[in-house]
Amino acid sequence: MATSYHHSTLSFRRFRQKHTALSKIYWTSELARDSLERALSGRDMNKYVVDELNPYFPRSQFSETVQQVQSALEERAGVERLHLLVIGTANLEAYLQDATRLYVAALGHDAGGGQLTPVGAALARPIVRSSTVPDMVSYLQELLKINVSKHLDRWKVAYKLRNAAAHNGGIATARVLRDIPTVKVPRNQSITLSWKELMGYLESADAIAEEADKAISLLSGVHLIEAVWLIEEWKSSSVLPLKKDLWRDLHRLGFPKFSKARKSEIEAKFYP
């Protein structure tokens, strides 16, 4: 993961939190896989796993032998990594859309409540109305004047893999094999990823988000706009904190200190 410091937006911190959670999910699964391999070591290869290990669920829920499970563990781990890439893609898409709205709002197109003026909406549309990560990142480079080209190249492949998982069930169809030369499994077999491959894609996603957030965070008023949007969300959801707790709660979420004048304006707006 990239580590250089900047006073990040809440949107980025939420992205990073979800992004990091993928690693925890993966290593929990790896721990379970390792434990299963150990538990099955030396067992009768023809016996059903559920009969050997006595889990809480019946054999009918998982009717595979020790041999079948042992031979499938590595492939299933690779398939799971592909599924984690799908989740990581969704996290990146959501961050890029949130961050773009915030950036464009800070350019002077804030309509309140997380919404943009018509001009701002047009400026943000190539990202906010898109869910194709390479196109979003390509436009974002121009919008923010950043360079994440090497990560964009990696995500052109990652997004094709995401589509294969989401639209083809992760099966290596003839089209998938033609469009993604890095996929080496036979036709009509499940696409798998190694941990190194998945980690590379996730690291690039993190780098793209961080570079974007560095540029966005430098824009005057960004943190204040994001705070106001959050307060508006709290109020519309009937979870607005007491006035005396507002700034404490925002500080705990990582917002910077605001001037007394700005605080007074916000308090007057939301606590008449």
N, C-alpha and C positions, 0 to 999 in steps of 0.2 A: 504494500500500500504506500502511496505517496505520503510524505510526512511534513513538508514545509508548512510553517504556521501562517495563517491569516485569520482574521476575525470572521468566521464563517457565518453563513445564513442558517436559520433554523431548518430550512429546506435541505441544505446540504448535510447538516448534522443528522437529520432523520434518514436521509439516504445512506449515510455512512453506518448508521445503526442497523438498518435493514441489510445492508451489504455485508457487514460483519457477521450478522446472524446466519447467513448462508454457510459461512465457514464452520460455525458451531453445529449447524444441522448436519453438515457433511461429516465432521469428525465424530459426532455421536453415532452416525450410521456406520462409519468405519470401525468404531469401537464395538458395535453390535456384530458386525461381520467377523471381526477378529475373534470375538468371544464365541460365535457360532462355530467357526472353524476349529477352535480349541475343543469345544464341547462335542463335536462330531468326530474328532480324531480317535481312531481305533474302534469306531462303532461298526456294526454289521452294515455293509454297504447296501444290502437289499431291504433293510428294515425302513419303515416309515419314520421320518424325523420326529413327528409328533409322538409316536410311540416310544421313541428313544429318550426324548427330552421332557415329555409330559407337560406341555404348556397349558395355559388356561382354556384354549380353544380346541374343538374336536378335530379329528383327522379330516373330516369332510371339508374343512376350511383350507387345508394345506396338504394335499395328498401326494407328496413327493418323497422319494426315498433319500437316504443319506447320500448315495452316489449322485442322484439327480441334483440335489442342492449343492454339493461340493463342486460339481462341474459347472454350475451356473453362477456361482457367487461373483466371480470377476466380471462377467458380462453384465450382470444386474447392477453392479457398482458403477460400471461405465454408463449404463442407461440412466441411472440416478443422477450422475454428474451432468448429463445432457438436460435432465429436467431442472436441475438447479440453475443451469444457464438460462432457461426460459424465465425463471423467477428473477434472476439477476437482470435480464433484459427489461422486464416490467419495471423493476426498481429504477433503472437508469432512465427509461422513458418518462416515468412520473417525475423524476427530479428535473430533467431537462425542460419539461413543460412548465413546472412550477417556477423554476429559476428564470425562464424566459419571460413569463408573465411579470415576475418581480422586477426584472431588469428594465423591461419596456415601461412598466409603471413608473420607475424611478427616472426615466427619461422625460417624464411629464405627461404620461398617458394613463394616470391612475384614475379609475372611475369609482373606486371604493369597493369593499367587499370582495377583493380578489379579482375584480373585473377591470377591463381596459376600455379606454375610449375607442370609438370606431377606427381611428387612425392607428392607435396602439394595437388593436386586434388584428388589423391588416399586417402590421409589421411583425407580429408574433405568429401569424397563422402558419407559416411553413414548419413551425415546431409544435405549436399548441394543437393544431389540427392534424398532426401527423403522428404515426406510430411506427415509422420506419427509421430505426436508429441511425444508420449511415447517412440518410438524407438530413435528419435532424442535426447531427453533429457537423456535417458539411456546412449547413446554413449557419449554425452557431459559431463556427470559426470566423465567418465573415461578419456576423453581427457583433461579436465581442472582440474581434481582432486578436484572436489567439491561434496557436498552432498546435494541434494535436493529431497531425497527419499520420504519424506511425501507429497511433492507437485507432484512428479511423480505419486504416488498412486492415488491422486485425479484426475490427468489428464488422467489416464487410463480410468476412468469413463467419464470424460468430452469429451474425443475424441470419445468414442462410441456414446455419445449423438450428437456430431457434425456430425458423419457419418449418424446417423438416420435422422438428419435434412437435410443434403446435398443429401443423396441418396434415402431416403424413404419419402421425403416430410414432415418429422416430424411426421409420423404416427407410432403408436405403433403396429408394426407387431408382429407376433408370435416370430420371431427371435429376434427382439429388446427386447421384454419382457423377453426372455430367457437369452439374453446376458447382460441386464442391469436390475438387480433385483430392483434397486431404482426407476424405472419407475412404477408408481402405477395406471396409467390410464387404462381403459378397452382396450381390443384389438381393433384395427382399429380406435381408437380415437387419437386426436392430443396430442403429448407430450408437456408438459408445464414445465417451471422452475419457482420457486419462486425467489424473489430478493435475498434472503439469499443464495440460491444455486448458482445462477449466480455470485454473488459477491465473493463467496468462490473460484470458478474457476478462476475468473479474478485476485483475490489476489494471487493465486498460480502461475498464469502465470507471474505476475509482479515479484514475488519472484524468480522464476526460471531465468528470464531475468536479474534481478539485481545481483544475485549470479554469473551468468556467466560473466556479464560485469565487476564485481569486479576483477575476475581472469584475464580477458582479458586485462583490463586497466593497470594492473601491469606489463605487458610484455613490455620490452624496444622497442621503435620504433613504437608502435601501433598507437598512435595519429598522428605521422608524416606520416605513410603509408596511414591512412584514409584521411588525408588532401590532400596528393598527388593524391589519387584516385579521390577525389572530384574535384580537379583542372583539372584532365584529363577529367572528365565527363563534366565539364563546357566548356573546350576547344572544345571537340568533338561536343557539342551542340551549339557552337558559342555564349556562354554567359559568357566567361571568363572576369572577371572584369579588369578594368585598373590596371596597376602595382601598382600604388599608393594606390589603394583601396583594394588590395588583403588581406593583413593581418588584416585590419579592418573588412572585411567581414568574414574572418575565425574566428576572435575573437568573433564577434557577434553570430556566430553559436556555440560558446562554446569551441573552440579549445584552448589548452594551448599555452603559448608562446614558440617559437622555437628559437634556437640559431641563431646568426647572420650568422654563417657559413652555417647552413641548409637553412636559408632564401635565401642566395645568390645562393646556388645550385639550389633551386627551381625557383628562378627568372631567372637564366641563362637558365634553361630548357624550361620555358614557355614564356619568354619574350626576345627572342634573339635579 
